[in-house]
Amino acid sequence: QGQLVESGGGLVQAGDSLRLSCAASGLTFNRYTMGWFRQAPGKEREFVAAIGWSGANTNYAGSAQGRFTISRDNAKDTVYLQMYSLKPEDTAVYYCAADWSPTGAIKATETSYDYWGQGTQVTVSS
């Protein structure tokens, strides 16, 4: 049974940077597309970014494009989300998710993802 554990969240000020990590276990990591989603208070969970199994393909939500970078280390079974120039509207619980995709296809819909982490809180103060 696959398990995902996020870390790296915290309280930062607007303009700061933060790097989230998600460690996977119990699954063949290099056959999964990995995604990051977030859920702000009172809002639905939304797609942030995803990366194919090889790391060659990525996809970003408009709100993340240019400020966030997703990457992965298949040797460590870990996916990262580097966030720059954080804004108060980035405040949310951030979740990583795994989608079985040996072809490397990237999907932005949460229903495509098979495994989810418990989430890590990111709070950006103004």
N, C-alpha and C positions, 0 to 999 in steps of 0.2 A: 504494500500500500504506500503510495507516494505521500511525502510530507514536505511542506514548504514552510520555512521559518524566516520571516523578515526581521531586519534590524536596521538601526541607524536613524530612526526618527527622533524628533525632539522639538524644542522650542528655539526658534531663531528669529532674527530681525529681518525686515524687508531688505532685499538686496544681498543677503547672505547666500551661501551655498551649503548644500547638504548632499551626502551620498547614502542612498539606501542599498542594502544588500539583501539578497534572498538566497538562502542555502537550501538545496534540494536533497532529498534522500529517498531511497526506496523506488526510484524510477530511473529509466535509461535516459539520463539528462540530455544527451546529445541527439535524441530523437524527438525532443519537445521544443516547440515554439514557446518562448517565455514572454509573458506580458505583465505590465503594471497597470493597475486600475486604481481609482481613488473615489472616495465617497465623502463629500462634505456634509456637515449637519443639515438635515432637512432636504437633502438632494439625493437623487439616484446615483448609483455607482456609475462611473464613466471611465472610458478607455483613456489611457495616458500614452503608452508606448508598448511596442512589442519587437521581438528580435527572433529571427529564424534560428534553427539549430546550429548552423555553421557560423552565425554571427555576421554573415555577409549582407543579409537583408534586414532592414528595420522599417518601422512605421511609427509615426507620431501623430498624436492629436494636435490640432491647430494651436491649442493653448500651451503645448509642450515644445512645439517646433522652435528650434533656435535657442532654447533655454535649457532643455533637458537632453541628456544623452544616455541611451540604454546600451549596455554591453554585457558580455557574458564570458565566463572562464569555464570551459567545459572540463578542464583538468580538476577544477575545484567544485564543480556542480553548483555554480553560483552565478546569479544574474545581478546586475547593478543598475541603479538609476542615479545618475549624477545630475543634480539640480542646481542651476545657477540663477542668479538674479531673482530670488524667490519673492513672491508677492503675497499679501494677505489672502488673496483669493485662491492661493495654492494650499491653504489650510484644509486638511482632510485626513482621513485614515487611508493609507496607501497599502494596497494589496498586490502581491505577486500571484501569478497564476501560470499553470502549465497546460499546454494543448498538444496532444499527441499529433505530430506532423512531421513524419520522416521526409516528406517532400520539401519541407522548408516553407510551406505556405504560412502566411501571417494573417490572422483574423483579429478584428477589433471588437467582436461581439462576445460578451462574457459567457454566453451559453455555449460557446465553442470550447471553453476551457474545462479541463477535467479535474484539476487539482487547484486548491486555493490555500494561501497562507492565512494566518489569523489577523494580519494587518499590523501596521505600525503608524502611530500618530505623528503627523507633521503639523506644527503650529507656527505660523508666520505672523509676527506682530508688526504693526505699522510704526 
